[in-house]
Amino acid sequence: MLYFIKPMKLFQSCKNACYFDQTIRPHNDTVSVGVTFTNKQAFKVDSIAIISEDALIGKKVEHLFTEKVKNKWDCRFFVYLTRIELQTLCTNVPITLSFFGMENSNIQLQVKPNDWKKTLEINRAIYDQIKLNEL
């Protein structure tokens, strides 16, 4: 069984945007999170920190591409989490994403509460379905 959550917006401003999708593989408890990070300047993400009220998870990323789209740059990458890591981030308080990249640069985005609420609702529904199918 494989579960796919279509791309969702986690952040958008006039300077940056962040969209992500998830592929959940219950048989090995892994979640592959595909992220598209948009920035005004070229930026290649090599690692990410996901910060919540109770947890800090730092991960190297698998870079797919960085390309110019109109007047902005899209950086697409994957980060791999365990289901437990993802569940520790699923609190009602929105997360903060720190993108680390070229020349030790760091861009930090605070996820908007409404975006986070939508994400939580979908994740909780999928994980409830996974639990039912594991019984």
Backbone bond lengths (Angstrom), bond angles and torsions (degrees), N, CA, C in turn:
res aa  C-N    CA-C-N  psi(-1)  N-CA   C-N-CA  omega(-1)  CA-C   N-CA-C  phi
1 M - - - 1.455 - - 1.526 107.97 -
2 L 1.315 115.20 140.31 1.459 122.39 -179.51 1.516 107.31 -136.50
3 Y 1.327 117.43 135.12 1.459 121.62 178.69 1.521 108.37 -117.56
4 F 1.329 116.26 133.96 1.456 121.01 179.10 1.518 108.71 -123.28
5 I 1.323 116.54 128.12 1.461 121.95 175.79 1.521 106.91 -105.85
6 K 1.317 116.15 119.24 1.463 122.37 -175.97 1.532 110.98 -58.98
7 P 1.346 116.34 160.22 1.472 119.65 -178.94 1.525 112.92 -55.07
8 M 1.329 113.77 135.51 1.459 122.01 179.09 1.521 108.91 -129.90
9 K 1.318 115.21 151.40 1.456 121.17 177.93 1.526 109.11 -83.42
10 L 1.330 116.39 131.91 1.457 120.70 172.65 1.519 111.59 -109.73
11 F 1.316 116.78 -21.35 1.457 119.45 -177.17 1.515 108.42 -163.87
12 Q 1.330 116.19 140.77 1.458 119.15 172.43 1.522 108.93 -154.37
13 S 1.322 115.28 128.87 1.462 122.20 174.37 1.520 106.63 -140.62
14 C 1.314 116.56 -176.58 1.469 118.22 179.28 1.527 110.89 -70.49
15 K 1.351 118.72 -20.55 1.465 121.70 -178.82 1.520 113.13 -98.16
16 N 1.323 117.29 -39.62 1.467 121.57 -172.03 1.521 111.37 -133.84
17 A 1.329 114.49 157.99 1.461 121.42 171.35 1.517 107.30 -147.23
18 C 1.323 116.10 152.77 1.457 120.94 178.63 1.525 108.19 -142.93
19 Y 1.325 115.15 121.10 1.459 122.17 176.36 1.519 107.92 -121.44
20 F 1.332 116.32 147.58 1.451 118.58 178.92 1.514 110.52 -144.02
21 D 1.326 115.20 156.03 1.457 122.67 172.17 1.522 106.87 -132.84
22 Q 1.327 116.07 161.77 1.460 120.05 -178.19 1.524 110.54 -131.22
23 T 1.311 115.12 141.36 1.455 121.90 169.95 1.523 105.87 -121.33
24 I 1.310 115.94 117.68 1.468 121.78 -175.62 1.523 108.13 -107.26
25 R 1.329 115.14 126.55 1.464 121.68 177.61 1.531 108.18 -114.82
26 P 1.322 117.17 93.86 1.463 120.01 -175.88 1.529 114.35 -60.65
27 H 1.336 117.91 -30.72 1.464 119.78 -174.87 1.530 112.15 -64.10
28 N 1.329 118.56 -26.89 1.470 119.14 176.09 1.524 112.16 -123.05
29 D 1.341 116.18 15.98 1.469 122.60 175.07 1.526 113.89 54.98
30 T 1.327 117.90 37.68 1.462 119.77 178.13 1.526 110.95 -116.10
31 V 1.315 113.44 151.89 1.455 121.76 177.01 1.520 107.19 -128.07
32 S 1.307 115.62 121.94 1.454 120.56 176.13 1.532 106.27 -99.89
33 V 1.329 115.48 119.37 1.458 121.08 -177.13 1.529 107.92 -107.64
34 G 1.319 116.35 114.16 1.458 121.55 175.95 1.515 108.46 -90.20
35 V 1.327 116.66 127.82 1.461 121.33 -175.85 1.520 109.26 -123.53
36 T 1.324 115.48 135.36 1.456 121.45 170.18 1.522 106.56 -116.42
37 F 1.326 115.04 114.61 1.461 122.17 -179.12 1.526 107.60 -108.34
38 T 1.326 116.85 125.36 1.460 122.71 -179.03 1.525 109.02 -109.98
39 N 1.334 114.63 133.60 1.464 120.98 -176.74 1.526 108.72 -142.10
40 K 1.316 117.00 153.63 1.471 120.36 178.87 1.529 111.96 -67.47
41 Q 1.335 117.13 -35.17 1.457 121.42 177.64 1.526 109.77 -102.54
42 A 1.335 115.84 155.81 1.463 120.17 175.82 1.524 108.41 -59.25
43 F 1.312 116.13 133.21 1.458 120.47 -176.84 1.516 108.13 -151.19
44 K 1.326 116.91 119.64 1.460 121.40 177.31 1.528 107.84 -105.19
45 V 1.312 116.16 115.02 1.469 121.75 -179.44 1.520 108.99 -78.44
46 D 1.360 116.90 130.62 1.465 118.90 175.04 1.522 112.58 -115.62
47 S 1.335 116.97 -16.84 1.464 120.25 173.95 1.524 108.88 -156.30
48 I 1.321 113.77 163.36 1.460 119.89 -176.67 1.518 108.78 -139.24
49 A 1.320 116.09 145.54 1.462 122.10 170.82 1.520 106.40 -117.56
50 I 1.319 115.16 130.09 1.459 121.41 178.39 1.525 105.51 -111.44
51 I 1.323 115.51 118.70 1.458 120.66 -170.94 1.519 109.26 -117.83
52 S 1.326 115.20 125.35 1.457 120.33 175.22 1.519 107.77 -122.26
53 E 1.319 114.51 -177.55 1.464 120.28 179.92 1.531 111.32 -59.61
54 D 1.341 116.95 -35.71 1.461 121.46 -173.95 1.518 115.38 -115.40
55 A 1.329 118.22 -2.11 1.468 118.63 -172.99 1.524 111.43 -146.84
56 L 1.318 113.42 154.45 1.458 122.32 171.89 1.517 106.46 -133.83
57 I 1.332 116.05 117.92 1.454 120.38 -179.64 1.518 107.64 -120.80
58 G 1.320 116.29 118.74 1.454 121.82 177.65 1.517 109.55 -108.46
59 K 1.328 116.70 135.06 1.462 120.62 -177.33 1.523 110.10 -143.39
60 K 1.337 115.16 143.78 1.456 121.19 166.47 1.526 106.40 -73.24
61 V 1.330 116.16 153.80 1.454 119.02 -179.63 1.520 110.11 -116.19
62 E 1.322 115.65 159.64 1.460 122.12 173.37 1.534 106.24 -99.54
63 H 1.313 116.29 104.13 1.465 122.31 -176.75 1.525 110.45 -73.14
64 L 1.332 116.98 130.34 1.462 120.75 177.01 1.522 111.26 -99.75
65 F 1.329 116.99 -52.41 1.459 119.66 179.34 1.517 110.73 -164.90
66 T 1.315 115.35 159.98 1.454 123.73 167.15 1.520 105.59 -130.39
67 E 1.333 116.67 125.73 1.458 119.61 -177.85 1.519 110.71 -143.17
68 K 1.323 115.03 151.90 1.456 120.68 178.27 1.524 108.92 -85.49
69 V 1.324 115.43 129.28 1.454 122.72 177.13 1.527 106.51 -126.70
70 K 1.334 115.15 109.54 1.468 121.99 -173.58 1.524 108.67 58.30
71 N 1.331 117.68 -118.09 1.468 119.30 -177.30 1.528 112.96 -106.82
72 K 1.344 117.21 16.74 1.468 121.45 179.32 1.519 109.79 -129.91
73 W 1.330 115.40 170.32 1.458 122.36 -179.85 1.524 109.66 -115.95
74 D 1.327 116.04 132.28 1.464 122.34 174.00 1.520 108.59 -103.58
75 C 1.303 115.70 130.62 1.458 122.06 173.87 1.530 106.28 -116.83
76 R 1.327 117.11 120.55 1.462 122.16 -178.16 1.520 108.57 -112.18
77 F 1.337 116.35 130.16 1.459 121.27 -179.18 1.515 110.26 -152.25
78 F 1.325 115.08 167.89 1.465 122.18 175.63 1.522 109.35 -118.78
79 V 1.317 114.64 143.88 1.456 121.69 171.05 1.533 105.76 -127.41
80 Y 1.327 115.46 140.49 1.465 120.72 -175.55 1.519 109.51 -111.47
81 L 1.330 115.18 126.13 1.458 121.88 -179.29 1.521 109.52 -123.94
82 T 1.317 115.64 156.37 1.463 118.92 169.16 1.524 107.24 -83.00
83 R 1.298 115.63 162.15 1.468 119.41 177.85 1.532 110.00 -62.17
84 I 1.320 117.52 -36.73 1.470 120.94 179.12 1.525 110.79 -64.77
85 E 1.342 117.07 -42.56 1.469 119.69 177.27 1.524 110.67 -60.00
86 L 1.326 116.51 -44.33 1.459 119.47 -179.49 1.521 111.21 -64.53
87 Q 1.332 116.48 -40.93 1.460 119.59 -179.32 1.530 112.06 -66.69
88 T 1.337 118.11 -31.13 1.474 119.24 177.71 1.528 111.10 -67.91
89 L 1.331 116.97 -22.88 1.465 120.55 178.33 1.526 112.56 -85.75
90 C 1.323 116.53 -13.99 1.462 120.46 -174.54 1.520 112.20 -84.83
91 T 1.318 115.26 60.61 1.461 121.02 173.73 1.521 107.33 -101.37
92 N 1.305 116.58 170.27 1.463 120.70 -178.31 1.521 113.15 -72.89
93 V 1.322 116.81 -15.25 1.464 120.53 178.97 1.528 108.46 -86.63
94 P 1.334 118.28 127.34 1.469 120.42 -178.73 1.527 112.32 -59.44
95 I 1.321 115.10 150.67 1.459 121.20 179.81 1.530 110.89 -86.85
96 T 1.317 114.33 166.36 1.456 122.63 171.04 1.522 106.69 -116.65
97 L 1.320 116.51 137.60 1.455 121.94 177.85 1.522 108.82 -110.50
98 S 1.318 116.15 129.82 1.461 121.68 174.14 1.511 108.14 -114.46
99 F 1.324 116.32 119.00 1.461 122.29 178.85 1.523 108.44 -100.34
100 F 1.322 116.77 124.36 1.465 122.04 178.64 1.512 108.22 -108.87
101 G 1.335 115.50 137.88 1.445 117.80 -176.57 1.506 113.32 -155.10
102 M 1.312 114.70 -138.12 1.450 123.93 -171.58 1.530 111.98 -53.29
103 E 1.344 114.43 133.47 1.467 122.51 175.60 1.525 112.31 51.71
104 N 1.331 116.11 43.94 1.466 123.23 178.48 1.525 113.61 58.29
105 S 1.319 117.22 25.23 1.462 119.84 178.18 1.522 109.86 -75.18
106 N 1.318 115.03 156.94 1.452 121.46 -176.90 1.521 108.03 -143.32
107 I 1.325 116.36 128.77 1.464 121.71 174.39 1.520 106.27 -120.65
108 Q 1.333 115.72 127.62 1.462 120.28 -177.07 1.529 109.49 -114.25
109 L 1.332 115.67 133.01 1.458 121.66 179.10 1.523 109.51 -123.94
110 Q 1.318 116.53 130.04 1.463 121.83 174.04 1.526 107.14 -93.46
111 V 1.318 117.07 118.33 1.464 121.18 -178.69 1.526 108.94 -67.02
112 K 1.328 115.35 136.61 1.467 121.02 -178.65 1.531 109.98 -71.99
113 P 1.344 117.37 140.49 1.473 120.54 -177.43 1.529 114.44 -54.11
114 N 1.330 118.72 -41.89 1.479 119.87 -179.81 1.519 112.09 -66.61
115 D 1.346 117.18 -39.02 1.467 120.48 176.55 1.525 109.87 -63.10
116 W 1.324 116.59 -42.25 1.462 121.05 -178.15 1.527 111.25 -67.23
117 K 1.330 117.07 -38.29 1.463 121.06 179.50 1.533 110.29 -61.21
118 K 1.341 117.36 -43.91 1.464 121.25 178.37 1.529 110.74 -62.78
119 T 1.323 116.02 -42.52 1.466 121.06 179.32 1.522 110.58 -61.40
120 L 1.321 117.22 -45.78 1.467 121.18 179.93 1.524 112.02 -61.31
121 E 1.326 116.67 -43.08 1.462 120.26 -179.27 1.529 111.16 -59.71
122 I 1.319 116.62 -44.45 1.463 120.61 -179.93 1.528 110.48 -67.77
123 N 1.338 117.21 -46.56 1.462 120.13 -179.42 1.527 111.72 -60.93
124 R 1.302 116.92 -43.29 1.465 119.79 -179.64 1.531 110.96 -63.72
125 A 1.321 117.46 -40.37 1.472 120.50 178.31 1.527 110.84 -63.60
126 I 1.328 117.21 -42.77 1.479 120.62 179.13 1.520 110.09 -65.04
127 Y 1.335 118.19 -44.97 1.463 119.88 -178.08 1.521 111.90 -68.48
128 D 1.332 117.88 -31.48 1.462 119.75 173.48 1.528 109.89 -64.00
129 Q 1.321 116.47 -41.49 1.469 120.76 178.58 1.528 110.76 -64.98
130 I 1.327 117.32 -41.41 1.460 120.87 178.43 1.525 110.06 -60.69
131 K 1.336 117.23 -45.50 1.465 120.93 -179.99 1.529 110.79 -59.69
132 L 1.336 117.17 -41.87 1.459 120.35 179.04 1.517 112.24 -63.23
133 N 1.331 116.95 -36.82 1.452 121.03 -179.26 1.526 112.81 -78.01
134 E 1.334 117.32 -16.85 1.469 120.21 178.21 1.509 112.37 -83.71
135 L 1.328 116.97 -17.39 1.471 119.83 -176.99 1.510 112.11 -69.52
